[in-house]
């Protein structure tokens, strides 16, 4: 596998260790409660972004995106060319999708498949994973609970989240201002599936929002970075925004 995949697979082991927090320290629970509350509050997004992707199977690329999102998995994604021209429009509710390609004016619809976002936008994520990352705040998994935490010198608090059987399936870190800084998700065997970093925070419509989100996905050995601009958080979205043709299905 490539260098990006090796870096991802060893990332959790190369972090500078922090000081373990006692089990009765209230800060991890407060951070997790705030994460849940703010994720619930952040429902929709509309904006513009730039995407850069470096993956084992493709030539590194950059492209523009026009985004409309709604939790849990509703996504409208317009891909832009080098001169800002529209190349394709994809809409999905997480189960069904519709896709219009501008070059040949083709239309496709059907059920979401595992490689849909990779095929269309070179994103190695499911629609629900993509919506969470593009909202700058993935929804916490309510089935997981904290089993350990650490405090670093710069005030970052890292928390391990495990299922009822004790298997650590996520690791998360918050900075000294309680902002999400990185999230690592593991599969059922405990192997890293993907890891995301959230940087360049600025306030948008009252929310602290990371204007740079980078993520590494093991499946496809890909490293991606998204830079945001012209954002609206929780805008009211017009009816039909997540459909290209009424009634289109597989």
Secondary structure, 3 states (H helix, E strand, C coil): CCHHHHHHHHHHHHCCCCEECCCCCCHHHHHHHHHHHHHHHCCEEEEEEEEEEEECCCCCEEEEEEEEEECCCEEEEEEECCCCCEEEEEEECCCEEEEEECCCCEEEEEECCCCHHHHHHCCCCCHHHHHHHHCCCCCCCCCCEEEEEEECCCCCEEEEEECCCCCEEEEEEECCCCCEEEEEEECCCCCEEEEEEEEEEEEECCEEEEEEEEEEECCCCEEEEEEEEEEEECCCCCCCCCCCCCCCCC
